[in-house]
Amino acid sequence: MSAGQERRIRIVVAKPGLDGHDVGAKVVVRALMDAGFEVIYTGLRQPPEAVARIALEEDVDVIALSSMAGSHLPFCQRLKPLLEEAGLSDKLWIIGGNLPRQDHDALRALGFKGVFPTGSKLGDIVGFIRENVT
């Protein structure tokens, strides 16, 4: 990198567990790329161990999950200690998808700073990442 050139924000976008719906994730991935972020998309049906390993190996700034299958809380409960053990507690953790309002506080308590339910604006997600990655 030359002087004056900033490192691009690196984001891993993962589809957790048995979730087989990835159209929305691919739309978000494209929007993040269009915004200038470097994005690693894991593909479907990732176990928590794989998400933590990929995030560590790829040296990402943001760990983003896209969940449509309704298993987001158990998945995130399994993922949190793996991310902590990998030294990724200082990264920005966000989640989007089919996330009932009654689960938002529990997701935030697990460390997911950004919670974006279905229908969230792509610009809001991009802005949130820019504001929260230092």
C-alpha positions in Angstrom: 0.0 0.0 0.0 1.4 3.4 -0.9 1.3 6.4 1.4 -2.1 8.0 1.5 -3.9 4.8 0.4 -6.2 3.3 3.0 -6.6 -0.4 3.6 -10.1 -1.5 2.5 -12.4 -2.8 5.2 -12.6 -6.6 5.0 -15.9 -8.3 5.7 -16.8 -12.0 5.9 -20.5 -12.7 5.1 -21.6 -16.1 6.3 -24.8 -18.1 6.0 -25.2 -20.0 9.3 -26.2 -23.6 9.9 -29.0 -25.1 7.8 -30.0 -21.9 6.2 -30.4 -22.5 2.5 -31.7 -19.1 1.4 -29.0 -16.8 0.1 -30.5 -14.4 -2.3 -30.7 -11.6 0.3 -27.1 -12.3 1.4 -25.9 -12.1 -2.2 -27.7 -8.7 -2.6 -26.0 -7.4 0.6 -22.6 -8.8 -0.6 -22.9 -6.9 -3.9 -23.9 -3.7 -2.1 -20.9 -4.0 0.2 -18.6 -4.6 -2.7 -20.1 -1.6 -4.6 -19.4 0.5 -1.5 -15.7 -0.4 -1.8 -15.4 -3.1 0.9 -13.5 -6.3 0.3 -16.0 -9.1 0.9 -15.5 -12.8 1.5 -18.8 -14.8 1.1 -18.7 -18.2 2.7 -21.6 -19.7 0.8 -24.4 -21.7 2.4 -24.7 -23.9 5.5 -21.6 -22.8 7.5 -21.0 -24.3 11.0 -19.9 -21.8 13.7 -16.4 -23.3 13.7 -16.0 -22.6 10.0 -17.2 -19.0 10.4 -14.7 -18.3 13.2 -11.9 -20.0 11.2 -12.6 -18.1 8.0 -12.8 -14.8 9.9 -9.5 -15.4 11.5 -7.7 -16.7 8.4 -9.0 -13.8 6.3 -8.1 -11.2 8.9 -11.5 -9.5 8.6 -12.7 -6.3 10.2 -16.4 -7.3 10.2 -18.1 -10.7 10.8 -21.5 -10.6 9.2 -24.2 -13.3 9.4 -27.2 -13.5 7.2 -29.9 -15.7 8.8 -33.3 -16.6 7.3 -33.8 -20.0 9.0 -34.8 -18.9 12.5 -31.8 -20.6 14.2 -29.9 -17.3 14.7 -29.9 -17.3 18.5 -28.5 -20.9 19.1 -26.0 -20.3 16.2 -24.8 -17.0 17.7 -24.6 -18.6 21.2 -22.2 -21.2 19.8 -20.3 -18.7 17.6 -19.5 -16.1 20.3 -17.1 -18.2 22.4 -15.3 -19.4 19.2 -14.8 -15.8 18.1 -13.6 -14.8 21.5 -11.2 -17.8 21.6 -9.8 -16.8 18.2 -9.1 -13.2 19.4 -11.9 -11.7 17.3 -13.8 -9.9 20.1 -12.5 -6.5 18.8 -14.1 -7.0 15.3 -17.5 -5.7 14.4 -20.1 -8.4 14.6 -23.3 -7.8 12.7 -26.3 -10.0 11.7 -29.2 -9.5 9.3 -32.2 -11.4 8.0 -35.3 -12.9 9.5 -34.7 -11.6 13.0 -37.8 -11.1 15.1 -37.8 -7.9 17.2 -37.9 -9.9 20.4 -34.5 -11.4 19.6 -32.7 -8.1 18.9 -31.6 -7.4 22.5 -30.4 -11.0 23.0 -28.3 -10.7 19.8 -26.8 -7.4 21.0 -26.1 -9.0 24.4 -24.1 -11.7 22.5 -21.9 -9.1 21.0 -23.7 -8.4 17.6 -23.5 -4.6 17.6 -25.5 -4.3 14.3 -28.8 -6.0 13.9 -30.5 -5.6 10.6 -33.9 -7.3 10.1 -35.3 -8.1 6.7 -36.2 -4.9 4.9 -33.2 -2.9 6.3 -31.8 -0.4 3.8 -28.5 -1.4 2.2 -27.2 2.2 2.7 -27.9 1.8 6.5 -25.8 -1.3 6.6 -22.9 0.3 4.7 -23.1 3.4 6.9 -23.1 1.4 10.1 -20.0 -0.5 9.0 -18.2 2.7 8.1 -19.1 4.4 11.4 -18.1 1.4 13.5 -14.9 0.1 11.9 -11.9 2.1 13.0 
